[in-house]
């Protein structure tokens, strides 16, 4: 994305180990073009679920999000990347 000119990368002056990423003007333009299509696709997908199913999905996603937050980035970095998603 950096090579495509969509994202800029700068080094944090206070902590040179840290890289700060941000959208460029071109990246913001692509974002504005993609978001409506992504939201429409999401609405179409969720439209196949009943209200009860959407509630259950929201609950499960929240539960997974809390678990991921509790594990923290250090835990994820310690795990070997076996190339499987």
N, C-alpha and C positions, 0 to 999 in steps of 0.2 A: 504494500500500500504506500510505503514511503517512496519507492521507485516510481510508482504511478502518479505521484504528486498529490495524493489524497491526504497524507498524514505528514506532519512535520515532527522532527525529533530534536530536542535540545537537551543539553546536560545541565542539571541543576547546579547553580553556582555554589549553593551551601553544602551540597553533598554530591561530589562529582561521580559517585557510583550510580546515582539515580538519573534515569532518562525520563524526560517529560514529553509525552506525546500529545498532539493536538491536531484537529482537523484544519486543513488549509482551506482557502476559499473554494477551490475545486472540490475538496472533500465535503464541505458543507453543501455545495450544490448537488452533489450525488446523494447525500443524505436526504435533502429535501425532496428529491425525485423518488427515492426508494421508499421512504417511510409510508406514504399513502398506500402504495401497493402492498407493503408488508402488513400494514394494519388491516387492509381489506382481506388479505389471505388468512390472517389470524382469525378475523371475524367469521369467515366462511368455515374454517376448520371448527371453531368453537360452536358454530351454529348447528353442527351435527350432534352435539351433546345436549342432553336434557339439563334442566336447571339443577337437578340433584347431582348429575355427573359433573357439571361445571363447578359446583360447590366442592365436591370431593376432589376434583383436580386442583382447585385453588388450595385446599387444605394440604394435599400431598406436596405440592410445589413449595408451599411455605415451610413444611416440615423438612424437606430436603435442603432448602435454603438455610434454615437455622442450623442443620447438621453440618453443612459445608462451612458456614461461618465459624462454628465451634471447632471444627478441625483446623481451620486457619491455613494460611498460605505456607507456613513452615512445614506442616504435615504433608501437603501436596508436593512440595519440592523434594521431600525425602523419599517419596515413592518412585520406584523405577518406572520409566516410560517404556512399556512393552509394545507401543505402537497400536494398541487396540483401543477403540473407543467404546 
